[in-house]
Amino acid sequence: MVDIKTYAKDMTPIKLLQMAINTFADAEMTHDVISRKVHMMGFQGAKRYNRYRSLEDRKLRVKLQHYVIDIFGMDLEADWKGKDISFNDYKGYLEYYLDTEVEVYAMLNKIHNELVLNGYNAEACIIKDYLPSVVKEIEKVRRWTLDAENSDWDYTLIKIFDDKLHDKMKDVEE
C-alpha cells in the first residue's frame, strides 16, 4: 500500500470527521425509521419528507467518507448505533424530530468549532456548509408544531397539512 501524505499533524481531524460521519449516519437512520413510523400512522407527507431527508443525510455521509479517503488516505466506516425511536402520535413525532435536529445541530457545530480551533479550516467549511440545512429543518418542525398547536392538534387539519406536504415532496422526489 502506498503511504499517502497528508497535512494532518495528528489524528484530531480524523476523530472529528469520524464524529461527523457518525452524526450523518445517525440522522440518516433516524429519518429512515421515522419515515416508516409515520407511514404506519397514515402521514404520507411526513413519510416522504423523512425519506428524502434520510437520502440527503446519506449523500452527505458518503461525500464526507470519500473526502477523508482523498485527503487523509483513510476509509472511515460509520458507527451504526441503533436508537430507540418511540412516539405514538403526530405530536410525539414532532417533539422527537425537533429534539433530534437540535442534537444534530449541537454536535455538528461542536465539530466545526473544534476543526477551526485546530486549524482544519477546509474540513470545518464542509461541516459548516451543512449547518444551514439543519437550521432549516428545525425551523420547519417548529412551524409544523405551531400549526398543529393552533389547530388544537385536530387530526383532520393536520391531515390536510400532511397531504399538502405529500404533494410537495412528491414533486421534489421526482
N, C-alpha and C positions, 0 to 999 in steps of 0.2 A: 504494500500500500504506500502511496506517495504521502510524504509529510507535507501537509498543506499549511502554508504560512498564514498567520492571522495577526491582526493588530491587537488582539485581546491580551492585556497584561496579566490577566488571571482568569479565573472561572466565573467572575462576577456577572458578565453579560450572559453567559450560558445559563447560569442559575436563574437569572431574572427572565430570560426569554423562555426558559422551561416553565416558569410560573405563568407566563402569558399564554403559552401553548396549552397548559392545563386549564387555564381560565376559559379560553375559547372552546376547549373540548367539553368542559362542564356546561357552558352556555349552549353549545350545540346539542348535547344530550338532554339538557333541561327543556329546551324548546321542542325537541322531538317527543319527549314524554308528555309534555303539556299539550302538544297538538293532538295526541291520541286521547288524552283525558277529556279535553273539551269537545272533541269529536263525539265521544261516548255520551257527553251531556247534551249534544244536539246543537252546539255552536260551531257552525261551518265556517264563519268568518274568522273566528279565533283560531280554528284548526288551521286554516290556510295561512293566516298571519304567522303563527308559530312554526309551521312547517317551513315557510320562507325564511324566517329568522334563523332556524336551525341550519339551513343550507348556506346562508350568508356567514354564519359563525364557522362552519366547516371550511368554507373558502379561505377565511382569514387564518384559521389554524394551519391549513396546508400551505398557504403562501408563506407564513412565518417559518414553518418547518423547512421549506426549501431555501428560504433566505439564510437560515442558520447553516445549512449544508454548504451553500455557495460562499458564505463569508467566513465561517468558523470551522468548516470541514467536519461537522458533527451532525449525526442524524438523531434528533430528539423525538422520542416517542411520547405521545400524550399519556398521562397517568389517568386512565379511565376509572373514575370513582363512581360508584352507584350512590344516588341520592334518594332519600325518602321524600318523594314529591306527593304530598297529600292535600287535597282540598275536595270539598263535596258540592260546591255550588259556584256560581259566577263570581260572587263576592270573594270567596276564598281564593279563586283563581287570580283575580286582580291583586289581592293582597300578597299572595305568593309571588306573582310576577314582579310586582314593584320591589318587594324585598330582595329578590334575586338580582334585579338590574342595579339596584343601589350597591349591592355587594360587588358586582362585576365592575362597576364604575370605581369604587374604592380600591379594589385590587389593581386594576389597570393604571389608575392614577398613581398608586404607590410604586408600581413597577416603572412607570415613566419617570417619576421623580428620582428613583434610585439610579436609573440609567443615566440621567442628566448629571446627577451628583458624582458619578464615577467616570464621566467623560465620554459616554457612549451615546452621542447626540443623534447619530443616524438611526440607531435602534430605538432611541426614545421617540423620534419622529414617527416611526412606524406605529408604535403604540398610541401616540398622541392622535394620529390620524383616525383611529377607531373611536376615540372618546366621544366625539360629537354624535355618532350614531347611537351610543348608549344613552346619552343625554336625551336624544330624540325619543328613544323607547320609554324612558322614564316619564317624559312629558306626555306621551300618548297614553300610557297607563293611568297617569293622574287624571287626564281629561276623561278617559273612559270611566274611571271611578266616579268623578264628579257627575257625569251624565247619568250613571246608574243611580247614584245617591239622589240626584234631583228628580228622578222618576220613582223614588221610594223603592228601588230595586224591583220595579214592576217587570215581570218576565216578558210580557208582550212588547213593551217598549225596548227592552234590552234585545229581544229577538229581532225587532225591526232594525236596530242599530247593527246587530251582528250580520243581518242579511246584506246591509249596505257594505259592510266591511268585506263580506264574502265576494260580492260583485267586484269591488275594487281590487282585492287580492287575486281574483281570477284573472283580471286583466294584467296585473303585474307578473303573475306566473307564466302567462303565455307569451 
